[in-house]
């Protein structure tokens, strides 16, 4: 119920993920390849008025969970 309410209010989005970074660095390409080889890569965006959290997770072939998160702050200006 809570997840549906948050999605309806556009405060959370859940989407399948095909990882692609804009950076051309070799390290970023390795992360792209690694995450895209995992099962069910998913991106969760949780946003409030001035703060945003992003979680990108996937399941390894042996059913472990891996992922990383990022945090954004915005200046609220109505």
C-alpha positions in Angstrom: 0.0 0.0 0.0 2.8 2.4 0.9 4.8 1.6 -2.2 1.7 2.3 -4.4 1.0 5.6 -2.7 4.6 6.7 -3.1 4.6 5.7 -6.8 1.3 7.6 -7.3 2.8 10.7 -5.8 5.9 10.3 -8.0 8.1 10.1 -4.9 9.5 6.7 -5.9 10.2 5.0 -9.2 11.2 1.4 -9.8 12.6 0.4 -13.2 14.5 -2.3 -14.9 18.0 -1.2 -15.5 20.5 -1.4 -18.3 23.5 0.3 -16.8 25.2 2.9 -19.0 27.4 5.7 -17.7 28.3 8.8 -19.7 31.9 8.6 -18.6 34.4 7.2 -21.0 36.7 6.0 -18.2 37.7 2.3 -18.3 36.5 1.9 -14.7 33.0 3.0 -15.6 32.9 0.6 -18.6 33.9 -2.2 -16.3 31.0 -1.4 -13.9 28.6 -1.2 -16.8 29.7 -4.7 -18.0 29.7 -6.2 -14.6 26.2 -4.9 -13.6 24.6 -5.9 -16.9 25.8 -9.5 -16.5 23.9 -9.8 -13.2 20.3 -11.0 -12.9 17.5 -8.5 -12.6 19.3 -5.2 -12.4 16.9 -2.7 -10.9 17.1 1.0 -10.2 15.1 2.6 -7.3 14.7 6.4 -7.3 13.3 7.8 -4.1 12.8 11.5 -4.1 11.4 14.1 -1.7 11.2 17.8 -2.2 14.8 18.6 -1.7 16.6 15.2 -1.4 16.9 12.3 -3.8 18.3 8.8 -3.3 19.1 6.3 -6.1 19.8 2.6 -5.4 21.0 0.3 -8.2 20.9 -3.3 -7.3 21.3 -6.7 -9.0 21.5 -10.4 -8.0 24.6 -12.4 -8.7 24.5 -15.9 -10.2 24.9 -17.4 -6.7 22.0 -15.3 -5.4 24.0 -12.6 -3.5 22.8 -9.0 -3.8 25.2 -6.3 -5.0 24.7 -2.6 -5.7 25.5 0.9 -5.0 23.7 4.1 -4.0 23.9 7.8 -4.7 22.5 10.8 -2.9 21.4 14.2 -4.4 20.4 17.4 -2.7 18.3 20.2 -4.3 17.4 23.6 -3.3 13.6 23.7 -3.0 12.3 26.8 -4.7 8.5 26.9 -5.1 
